[in-house]
């Protein structure tokens, strides 16, 4: 049982680290795009928010799976 909890903790940590890196790269690319083309700020921001929500959704799914597997 303790190995399952350890695996769930490691899996949750990796999921959060991956999401943080992904959203960080997403925001950096969006800021660069806004700097290059300021008139497209609204479209870029909307696309960035949608992509960030998708990344967070996948991360939440991974965390739920980790905790479900830890409970078994």
C-alpha angles and dihedrals in degrees: 000000000000091000090055090053091048092049091048091051092049092046092050091048093050091048092052093045091050092049092048092051092046095050090044092055090044092053093045091052091047092051090049091050092049089050091053096044112019094175090067094056095117095051093045092048092050093049091046093052092049092049092047090051090052091050091049091048092055090046092052090050090052091049092050091050090050093051093045091052091047090055094056 
